[in-house]
Amino acid sequence: MCELLGMSANVPTDICFSFTGLMQRGGGSGPHRDGWGISFYVGKGCRSFHDPQPSANSEVARLVQRHAMKSHIVISHIRQANVGRTCLENTHPFQRELWGQHWTFAHNGQLKDTSSLALNHYLPVGDTDSEHVFCWLLGELRTAFPKAPADASVVRYFLQQRCQFLKTLGVFNMLLSDGDHLYCFCSTKLSWITRRAPFGNACLSDADVNVDFGKETTPNDIVSVVATEPLTDNETWHTLQPGDMLVLHKGIALS
């Protein structure tokens, strides 16, 4: 199956270190050879890169790795195709507009009977079950709330209810963001870590790379990273349980 990577931070932060670890799994240390993508929120905008080639030997991935593009929220995905062709339009993350915001979605897993999910407001461009479900999920939000709710927790509980339903169709590990919150739903496997002062040294599991975050951050920085599998081997990651939804805002997990 695919692998996910997400980041939420209280200050603009680059994800070069974590992305370096993830891209090795795309045809290098892992089998996820069927494309990759990454989206960075910058203000109200969203900068995205997609490539149907394996990330481990993608020139576009190396460009992203070398350039420290800073963002409050990042979503990335490496694909091991099971539904849909290996092509550019089927690479995650997918994006649509809702309530005047860019919504970004990436999914790990395989779902059955997604054709039974009626689409009203949004249609997929590619032929993956993931994009179909994303269109359905945003359509459900738009139908229930024509305007954005003033209370963000209303959106959280609505999404969690719909994600619990999607979990009954198969494996549904998900990252979703509106540029403000990062919603992370676990169906089978998802881990996360929050780094804050005092910062320490971190070593990647998939590459001979380490970084001293104490030299790269300020004492006020808070950065949370979410991944299918922990990306470092010298830090303690938290493991989400099936059915859990983690919501991150400015690097902090909301209760």
Phi and psi restraints in degrees (value plus and minus 20) as a CYANA .aco file:
   2 CYS   PHI     -97.2   -57.2
   2 CYS   PSI     154.0   194.0
   3 GLU   PHI    -150.3  -110.3
   3 GLU   PSI     128.4   168.4
   4 LEU   PHI    -134.7   -94.7
   4 LEU   PSI     132.8   172.8
   5 LEU   PHI    -166.0  -126.0
   5 LEU   PSI     109.6   149.6
   6 GLY   PHI    -157.8  -117.8
   6 GLY   PSI     136.0   176.0
   7 MET   PHI    -162.2  -122.2
   7 MET   PSI     120.9   160.9
   8 SER   PHI    -153.5  -113.5
   8 SER   PSI     111.5   151.5
   9 ALA   PHI    -162.0  -122.0
   9 ALA   PSI     136.7   176.7
  10 ASN   PHI    -108.5   -68.5
  10 ASN   PSI     -26.8    13.2
  11 VAL   PHI    -157.6  -117.6
  11 VAL   PSI     135.0   175.0
  12 PRO   PHI     -76.7   -36.7
  12 PRO   PSI     104.6   144.6
  13 THR   PHI    -156.2  -116.2
  13 THR   PSI     122.7   162.7
  14 ASP   PHI    -109.7   -69.7
  14 ASP   PSI     137.9   177.9
  15 ILE   PHI    -136.8   -96.8
  15 ILE   PSI       2.7    42.7
  16 CYS   PHI     -75.5   -35.5
  16 CYS   PSI     -63.4   -23.4
  17 PHE   PHI     -83.1   -43.1
  17 PHE   PSI     -73.2   -33.2
  18 SER   PHI     -86.7   -46.7
  18 SER   PSI     -58.9   -18.9
  19 PHE   PHI     -85.7   -45.7
  19 PHE   PSI     -53.6   -13.6
  20 THR   PHI     -79.5   -39.5
  20 THR   PSI     -60.9   -20.9
  21 GLY   PHI     -88.6   -48.6
  21 GLY   PSI     -63.0   -23.0
  22 LEU   PHI     -85.0   -45.0
  22 LEU   PSI     -63.6   -23.6
  23 MET   PHI     -84.0   -44.0
  23 MET   PSI     -45.3    -5.3
  24 GLN   PHI     -85.9   -45.9
  24 GLN   PSI     -47.9    -7.9
  25 ARG   PHI     -98.0   -58.0
  25 ARG   PSI     -31.2     8.8
  26 GLY   PHI    -108.9   -68.9
  26 GLY   PSI      47.9    87.9
  27 GLY   PHI      78.7   118.7
  27 GLY   PSI     -21.4    18.6
  28 GLY   PHI    -124.2   -84.2
  28 GLY   PSI    -110.5   -70.5
  29 SER   PHI    -102.1   -62.1
  29 SER   PSI     -24.4    15.6
  30 GLY   PHI    -158.7  -118.7
  30 GLY   PSI     150.2   190.2
  31 PRO   PHI    -112.6   -72.6
  31 PRO   PSI     -10.2    29.8
  32 HIS   PHI    -104.8   -64.8
  32 HIS   PSI      57.8    97.8
  33 ARG   PHI    -117.7   -77.7
  33 ARG   PSI     -18.7    21.3
  34 ASP   PHI    -121.3   -81.3
  34 ASP   PSI      16.2    56.2
  35 GLY   PHI      89.8   129.8
  35 GLY   PSI     145.3   185.3
  36 TRP   PHI    -176.4  -136.4
  36 TRP   PSI     144.3   184.3
  37 GLY   PHI    -179.8  -139.8
  37 GLY   PSI     141.9   181.9
  38 ILE   PHI    -172.3  -132.3
  38 ILE   PSI     121.7   161.7
  39 SER   PHI    -149.4  -109.4
  39 SER   PSI     113.6   153.6
  40 PHE   PHI    -136.8   -96.8
  40 PHE   PSI     106.0   146.0
  41 TYR   PHI    -102.4   -62.4
  41 TYR   PSI     109.7   149.7
  42 VAL   PHI    -152.2  -112.2
  42 VAL   PSI      82.8   122.8
  43 GLY   PHI      41.3    81.3
  43 GLY   PSI    -149.1  -109.1
  44 LYS   PHI    -106.8   -66.8
  44 LYS   PSI     -28.0    12.0
  45 GLY   PHI    -111.7   -71.7
  45 GLY   PSI     153.7   193.7
  46 CYS   PHI    -165.2  -125.2
  46 CYS   PSI     100.9   140.9
  47 ARG   PHI    -119.4   -79.4
  47 ARG   PSI     103.4   143.4
  48 SER   PHI    -147.3  -107.3
  48 SER   PSI     127.7   167.7
  49 PHE   PHI    -151.4  -111.4
  49 PHE   PSI     115.3   155.3
  50 HIS   PHI    -155.6  -115.6
  50 HIS   PSI     127.9   167.9
  51 ASP   PHI    -174.8  -134.8
  51 ASP   PSI     106.7   146.7
  52 PRO   PHI     -97.9   -57.9
  52 PRO   PSI     -21.0    19.0
  53 GLN   PHI    -106.1   -66.1
  53 GLN   PSI     138.3   178.3
  54 PRO   PHI     -79.3   -39.3
  54 PRO   PSI     116.1   156.1
  55 SER   PHI     -85.4   -45.4
  55 SER   PSI     -48.4    -8.4
  56 ALA   PHI     -83.5   -43.5
  56 ALA   PSI     -45.7    -5.7
  57 ASN   PHI    -148.5  -108.5
  57 ASN   PSI       9.6    49.6
  58 SER   PHI    -111.8   -71.8
  58 SER   PSI     107.5   147.5
  59 GLU   PHI     -86.5   -46.5
  59 GLU   PSI     -52.4   -12.4
  60 VAL   PHI     -86.6   -46.6
  60 VAL   PSI     -60.1   -20.1
  61 ALA   PHI     -84.0   -44.0
  61 ALA   PSI     -58.7   -18.7
  62 ARG   PHI     -86.9   -46.9
  62 ARG   PSI     -54.6   -14.6
  63 LEU   PHI     -81.8   -41.8
  63 LEU   PSI     -66.6   -26.6
  64 VAL   PHI     -82.1   -42.1
  64 VAL   PSI     -59.7   -19.7
  65 GLN   PHI     -84.5   -44.5
  65 GLN   PSI     -58.5   -18.5
  66 ARG   PHI     -98.3   -58.3
  66 ARG   PSI     -50.9   -10.9
  67 HIS   PHI    -117.8   -77.8
  67 HIS   PSI     101.9   141.9
  68 ALA   PHI    -100.1   -60.1
  68 ALA   PSI      55.0    95.0
  69 MET   PHI     -97.3   -57.3
  69 MET   PSI     100.6   140.6
  70 LYS   PHI    -118.4   -78.4
  70 LYS   PSI     123.3   163.3
  71 SER   PHI    -176.4  -136.4
  71 SER   PSI     138.7   178.7
  72 HIS   PHI    -103.3   -63.3
  72 HIS   PSI     -50.3   -10.3
  73 ILE   PHI    -158.8  -118.8
  73 ILE   PSI     112.6   152.6
  74 VAL   PHI    -153.3  -113.3
  74 VAL   PSI     120.5   160.5
  75 ILE   PHI    -149.1  -109.1
  75 ILE   PSI     110.4   150.4
  76 SER   PHI    -154.8  -114.8
  76 SER   PSI     140.2   180.2
  77 HIS   PHI    -174.6  -134.6
  77 HIS   PSI     116.1   156.1
  78 ILE   PHI    -137.6   -97.6
  78 ILE   PSI     117.8   157.8
  79 ARG   PHI    -129.2   -89.2
  79 ARG   PSI     114.9   154.9
  80 GLN   PHI    -138.4   -98.4
  80 GLN   PSI      81.4   121.4
  81 ALA   PHI     -85.5   -45.5
  81 ALA   PSI     115.3   155.3
  82 ASN   PHI    -150.7  -110.7
  82 ASN   PSI     -47.6    -7.6
  83 VAL   PHI    -150.4  -110.4
  83 VAL   PSI     105.1   145.1
  84 GLY   PHI      76.8   116.8
  84 GLY   PSI     132.4   172.4
  85 ARG   PHI     -90.0   -50.0
  85 ARG   PSI     141.8   181.8
  86 THR   PHI    -106.8   -66.8
  86 THR   PSI      80.1   120.1
  87 CYS   PHI    -178.6  -138.6
  87 CYS   PSI     148.5   188.5
  88 LEU   PHI     -81.0   -41.0
  88 LEU   PSI     -61.6   -21.6
  89 GLU   PHI     -90.0   -50.0
  89 GLU   PSI     -34.0     6.0
  90 ASN   PHI    -119.5   -79.5
  90 ASN   PSI     -15.4    24.6
  91 THR   PHI    -105.5   -65.5
  91 THR   PSI     116.0   156.0
  92 HIS   PHI    -102.8   -62.8
  92 HIS   PSI     145.4   185.4
  93 PRO   PHI     -95.2   -55.2
  93 PRO   PSI     134.0   174.0
  94 PHE   PHI    -119.5   -79.5
  94 PHE   PSI     134.1   174.1
  95 GLN   PHI    -156.3  -116.3
  95 GLN   PSI     125.3   165.3
  96 ARG   PHI    -167.7  -127.7
  96 ARG   PSI     144.2   184.2
  97 GLU   PHI    -119.2   -79.2
  97 GLU   PSI     117.1   157.1
  98 LEU   PHI    -167.9  -127.9
  98 LEU   PSI     111.4   151.4
  99 TRP   PHI      36.9    76.9
  99 TRP   PSI      11.9    51.9
 100 GLY   PHI      53.5    93.5
 100 GLY   PSI       1.4    41.4
 101 GLN   PHI    -148.1  -108.1
 101 GLN   PSI     127.7   167.7
 102 HIS   PHI     -97.0   -57.0
 102 HIS   PSI     102.5   142.5
 103 TRP   PHI    -125.1   -85.1
 103 TRP   PSI     113.6   153.6
 104 THR   PHI    -143.2  -103.2
 104 THR   PSI     118.4   158.4
 105 PHE   PHI    -160.2  -120.2
 105 PHE   PSI     118.0   158.0
 106 ALA   PHI    -160.2  -120.2
 106 ALA   PSI     125.0   165.0
 107 HIS   PHI    -155.0  -115.0
 107 HIS   PSI     121.0   161.0
 108 ASN   PHI    -140.4  -100.4
 108 ASN   PSI     102.9   142.9
 109 GLY   PHI     113.6   153.6
 109 GLY   PSI     157.9   197.9
 110 GLN   PHI    -149.2  -109.2
 110 GLN   PSI     113.8   153.8
 111 LEU   PHI    -137.6   -97.6
 111 LEU   PSI     129.9   169.9
 112 LYS   PHI    -129.7   -89.7
 112 LYS   PSI     135.1   175.1
 113 ASP   PHI      39.5    79.5
 113 ASP   PSI      10.1    50.1
 114 THR   PHI     -88.3   -48.3
 114 THR   PSI     -41.7    -1.7
 115 SER   PHI     -84.3   -44.3
 115 SER   PSI     -38.4     1.6
 116 SER   PHI     -97.8   -57.8
 116 SER   PSI     -30.9     9.1
 117 LEU   PHI    -104.1   -64.1
 117 LEU   PSI      85.8   125.8
 118 ALA   PHI     -88.8   -48.8
 118 ALA   PSI     114.8   154.8
 119 LEU   PHI    -123.5   -83.5
 119 LEU   PSI     115.2   155.2
 120 ASN   PHI    -140.3  -100.3
 120 ASN   PSI     -75.4   -35.4
 121 HIS   PHI    -110.1   -70.1
 121 HIS   PSI     -48.9    -8.9
 122 TYR   PHI    -148.0  -108.0
 122 TYR   PSI     127.8   167.8
 123 LEU   PHI    -147.2  -107.2
 123 LEU   PSI     125.3   165.3
 124 PRO   PHI     -94.8   -54.8
 124 PRO   PSI     131.2   171.2
 125 VAL   PHI    -110.7   -70.7
 125 VAL   PSI     -61.7   -21.7
 126 GLY   PHI    -114.5   -74.5
 126 GLY   PSI    -182.1  -142.1
 127 ASP   PHI    -146.0  -106.0
 127 ASP   PSI      15.6    55.6
 128 THR   PHI    -115.1   -75.1
 128 THR   PSI     133.8   173.8
 129 ASP   PHI     -85.5   -45.5
 129 ASP   PSI     -51.3   -11.3
 130 SER   PHI     -82.5   -42.5
 130 SER   PSI     -69.4   -29.4
 131 GLU   PHI     -87.3   -47.3
 131 GLU   PSI     -55.8   -15.8
 132 HIS   PHI     -79.7   -39.7
 132 HIS   PSI     -65.7   -25.7
 133 VAL   PHI     -86.2   -46.2
 133 VAL   PSI     -58.3   -18.3
 134 PHE   PHI     -81.8   -41.8
 134 PHE   PSI     -65.6   -25.6
 135 CYS   PHI     -81.0   -41.0
 135 CYS   PSI     -60.4   -20.4
 136 TRP   PHI     -85.3   -45.3
 136 TRP   PSI     -64.2   -24.2
 137 LEU   PHI     -84.0   -44.0
 137 LEU   PSI     -64.9   -24.9
 138 LEU   PHI     -88.0   -48.0
 138 LEU   PSI     -55.7   -15.7
 139 GLY   PHI     -82.4   -42.4
 139 GLY   PSI     -59.8   -19.8
 140 GLU   PHI     -81.3   -41.3
 140 GLU   PSI     -62.9   -22.9
 141 LEU   PHI     -82.1   -42.1
 141 LEU   PSI     -66.4   -26.4
 142 ARG   PHI     -85.8   -45.8
 142 ARG   PSI     -57.4   -17.4
 143 THR   PHI     -87.6   -47.6
 143 THR   PSI     -63.2   -23.2
 144 ALA   PHI     -91.7   -51.7
 144 ALA   PSI     -54.6   -14.6
 145 PHE   PHI    -154.2  -114.2
 145 PHE   PSI      67.2   107.2
 146 PRO   PHI     -77.4   -37.4
 146 PRO   PSI     -48.9    -8.9
 147 LYS   PHI    -140.7  -100.7
 147 LYS   PSI     132.1   172.1
 148 ALA   PHI     -82.1   -42.1
 148 ALA   PSI     107.6   147.6
 149 PRO   PHI     -81.5   -41.5
 149 PRO   PSI     123.5   163.5
 150 ALA   PHI     -87.6   -47.6
 150 ALA   PSI     -50.1   -10.1
 151 ASP   PHI    -119.1   -79.1
 151 ASP   PSI      91.6   131.6
 152 ALA   PHI     -83.2   -43.2
 152 ALA   PSI     -44.4    -4.4
 153 SER   PHI     -86.7   -46.7
 153 SER   PSI     -44.7    -4.7
 154 VAL   PHI     -83.2   -43.2
 154 VAL   PSI     -62.1   -22.1
 155 VAL   PHI     -85.1   -45.1
 155 VAL   PSI     -61.3   -21.3
 156 ARG   PHI     -78.7   -38.7
 156 ARG   PSI     -69.3   -29.3
 157 TYR   PHI     -90.6   -50.6
 157 TYR   PSI     -53.4   -13.4
 158 PHE   PHI     -84.4   -44.4
 158 PHE   PSI     -66.0   -26.0
 159 LEU   PHI     -83.4   -43.4
 159 LEU   PSI     -60.8   -20.8
 160 GLN   PHI     -82.7   -42.7
 160 GLN   PSI     -59.7   -19.7
 161 GLN   PHI     -82.5   -42.5
 161 GLN   PSI     -65.8   -25.8
 162 ARG   PHI     -87.9   -47.9
 162 ARG   PSI     -56.6   -16.6
 163 CYS   PHI     -86.0   -46.0
 163 CYS   PSI     -57.3   -17.3
 164 GLN   PHI     -81.3   -41.3
 164 GLN   PSI     -58.2   -18.2
 165 PHE   PHI     -85.8   -45.8
 165 PHE   PSI     -65.9   -25.9
 166 LEU   PHI     -82.7   -42.7
 166 LEU   PSI     -49.9    -9.9
 167 LYS   PHI     -80.9   -40.9
 167 LYS   PSI     -47.1    -7.1
 168 THR   PHI     -94.0   -54.0
 168 THR   PSI     -33.6     6.4
 169 LEU   PHI    -110.5   -70.5
 169 LEU   PSI     -25.4    14.6
 170 GLY   PHI     128.7   168.7
 170 GLY   PSI    -165.5  -125.5
 171 VAL   PHI    -111.8   -71.8
 171 VAL   PSI     103.6   143.6
 172 PHE   PHI    -158.0  -118.0
 172 PHE   PSI      59.0    99.0
 173 ASN   PHI    -114.3   -74.3
 173 ASN   PSI     111.1   151.1
 174 MET   PHI    -160.9  -120.9
 174 MET   PSI     124.5   164.5
 175 LEU   PHI    -141.7  -101.7
 175 LEU   PSI     113.5   153.5
 176 LEU   PHI    -164.9  -124.9
 176 LEU   PSI     118.0   158.0
 177 SER   PHI    -166.4  -126.4
 177 SER   PSI     128.8   168.8
 178 ASP   PHI    -126.2   -86.2
 178 ASP   PSI      -9.1    30.9
 179 GLY   PHI      71.6   111.6
 179 GLY   PSI     -26.6    13.4
 180 ASP   PHI    -138.7   -98.7
 180 ASP   PSI     -69.8   -29.8
 181 HIS   PHI    -131.9   -91.9
 181 HIS   PSI     130.4   170.4
 182 LEU   PHI    -133.4   -93.4
 182 LEU   PSI      93.3   133.3
 183 TYR   PHI    -116.5   -76.5
 183 TYR   PSI     106.0   146.0
 184 CYS   PHI    -146.3  -106.3
 184 CYS   PSI      93.6   133.6
 185 PHE   PHI    -131.0   -91.0
 185 PHE   PSI     113.4   153.4
 186 CYS   PHI    -126.9   -86.9
 186 CYS   PSI     103.6   143.6
 187 SER   PHI    -120.5   -80.5
 187 SER   PSI     -62.3   -22.3
 188 THR   PHI    -154.3  -114.3
 188 THR   PSI     -59.5   -19.5
 189 LYS   PHI    -175.7  -135.7
 189 LYS   PSI     101.2   141.2
 190 LEU   PHI    -184.5  -144.5
 190 LEU   PSI     113.2   153.2
 191 SER   PHI    -146.9  -106.9
 191 SER   PSI     137.8   177.8
 192 TRP   PHI    -171.1  -131.1
 192 TRP   PSI     139.2   179.2
 193 ILE   PHI    -165.9  -125.9
 193 ILE   PSI     122.6   162.6
 194 THR   PHI    -133.4   -93.4
 194 THR   PSI     105.4   145.4
 195 ARG   PHI    -127.2   -87.2
 195 ARG   PSI     107.1   147.1
 196 ARG   PHI    -171.6  -131.6
 196 ARG   PSI     150.1   190.1
 197 ALA   PHI     -80.1   -40.1
 197 ALA   PSI     121.3   161.3
 198 PRO   PHI     -99.0   -59.0
 198 PRO   PSI     107.5   147.5
 199 PHE   PHI     -98.4   -58.4
 199 PHE   PSI     131.7   171.7
 200 GLY   PHI    -148.9  -108.9
 200 GLY   PSI    -182.5  -142.5
 201 ASN   PHI    -113.3   -73.3
 201 ASN   PSI     122.4   162.4
 202 ALA   PHI    -149.4  -109.4
 202 ALA   PSI     120.7   160.7
 203 CYS   PHI    -142.6  -102.6
 203 CYS   PSI     107.6   147.6
 204 LEU   PHI     -89.5   -49.5
 204 LEU   PSI     125.4   165.4
 205 SER   PHI    -100.1   -60.1
 205 SER   PSI     -47.6    -7.6
 206 ASP   PHI    -127.2   -87.2
 206 ASP   PSI     -19.3    20.7
 207 ALA   PHI    -173.8  -133.8
 207 ALA   PSI     133.9   173.9
 208 ASP   PHI    -101.8   -61.8
 208 ASP   PSI      48.9    88.9
 209 VAL   PHI    -156.4  -116.4
 209 VAL   PSI     113.4   153.4
 210 ASN   PHI    -157.7  -117.7
 210 ASN   PSI     138.1   178.1
 211 VAL   PHI    -163.2  -123.2
 211 VAL   PSI     122.6   162.6
 212 ASP   PHI    -116.7   -76.7
 212 ASP   PSI      81.1   121.1
 213 PHE   PHI     -86.6   -46.6
 213 PHE   PSI     -39.6     0.4
 214 GLY   PHI     -83.1   -43.1
 214 GLY   PSI     -46.2    -6.2
 215 LYS   PHI    -110.8   -70.8
 215 LYS   PSI     -32.6     7.4
 216 GLU   PHI    -127.1   -87.1
 216 GLU   PSI     -23.9    16.1
 217 THR   PHI    -150.7  -110.7
 217 THR   PSI     154.8   194.8
 218 THR   PHI    -130.3   -90.3
 218 THR   PSI     142.5   182.5
 219 PRO   PHI     -80.9   -40.9
 219 PRO   PSI     -37.3     2.7
 220 ASN   PHI    -113.2   -73.2
 220 ASN   PSI     -25.3    14.7
 221 ASP   PHI     -91.7   -51.7
 221 ASP   PSI     121.3   161.3
 222 ILE   PHI    -153.4  -113.4
 222 ILE   PSI     100.9   140.9
 223 VAL   PHI    -152.7  -112.7
 223 VAL   PSI     104.1   144.1
 224 SER   PHI    -132.8   -92.8
 224 SER   PSI     118.4   158.4
 225 VAL   PHI    -143.5  -103.5
 225 VAL   PSI     116.0   156.0
 226 VAL   PHI    -139.6   -99.6
 226 VAL   PSI     116.9   156.9
 227 ALA   PHI    -170.4  -130.4
 227 ALA   PSI     135.4   175.4
 228 THR   PHI     -79.5   -39.5
 228 THR   PSI     -67.1   -27.1
 229 GLU   PHI    -144.6  -104.6
 229 GLU   PSI     123.9   163.9
 230 PRO   PHI     -71.6   -31.6
 230 PRO   PSI     118.9   158.9
 231 LEU   PHI    -114.1   -74.1
 231 LEU   PSI     -34.9     5.1
 232 THR   PHI    -140.0  -100.0
 232 THR   PSI     136.5   176.5
 233 ASP   PHI    -132.6   -92.6
 233 ASP   PSI     -11.8    28.2
 234 ASN   PHI    -146.3  -106.3
 234 ASN   PSI      -1.7    38.3
 235 GLU   PHI    -147.7  -107.7
 235 GLU   PSI     139.6   179.6
 236 THR   PHI    -117.0   -77.0
 236 THR   PSI      95.5   135.5
 237 TRP   PHI    -118.6   -78.6
 237 TRP   PSI     128.3   168.3
 238 HIS   PHI    -109.9   -69.9
 238 HIS   PSI     124.1   164.1
 239 THR   PHI    -129.6   -89.6
 239 THR   PSI     103.5   143.5
 240 LEU   PHI     -96.4   -56.4
 240 LEU   PSI     126.9   166.9
 241 GLN   PHI    -115.1   -75.1
 241 GLN   PSI     133.8   173.8
 242 PRO   PHI     -72.9   -32.9
 242 PRO   PSI     108.4   148.4
 243 GLY   PHI      75.6   115.6
 243 GLY   PSI     -29.4    10.6
 244 ASP   PHI     -96.6   -56.6
 244 ASP   PSI     124.1   164.1
 245 MET   PHI    -141.8  -101.8
 245 MET   PSI     103.6   143.6
 246 LEU   PHI    -121.9   -81.9
 246 LEU   PSI     110.4   150.4
 247 VAL   PHI    -139.5   -99.5
 247 VAL   PSI     103.0   143.0
 248 LEU   PHI    -131.4   -91.4
 248 LEU   PSI     117.2   157.2
 249 HIS   PHI    -157.8  -117.8
 249 HIS   PSI      95.7   135.7
 250 LYS   PHI      34.5    74.5
 250 LYS   PSI      18.7    58.7
 251 GLY   PHI      66.6   106.6
 251 GLY   PSI     -26.6    13.4
 252 ILE   PHI    -126.3   -86.3
 252 ILE   PSI     115.2   155.2
 253 ALA   PHI     -97.5   -57.5
 253 ALA   PSI     104.9   144.9
 254 LEU   PHI    -102.0   -62.0
 254 LEU   PSI     121.4   161.4
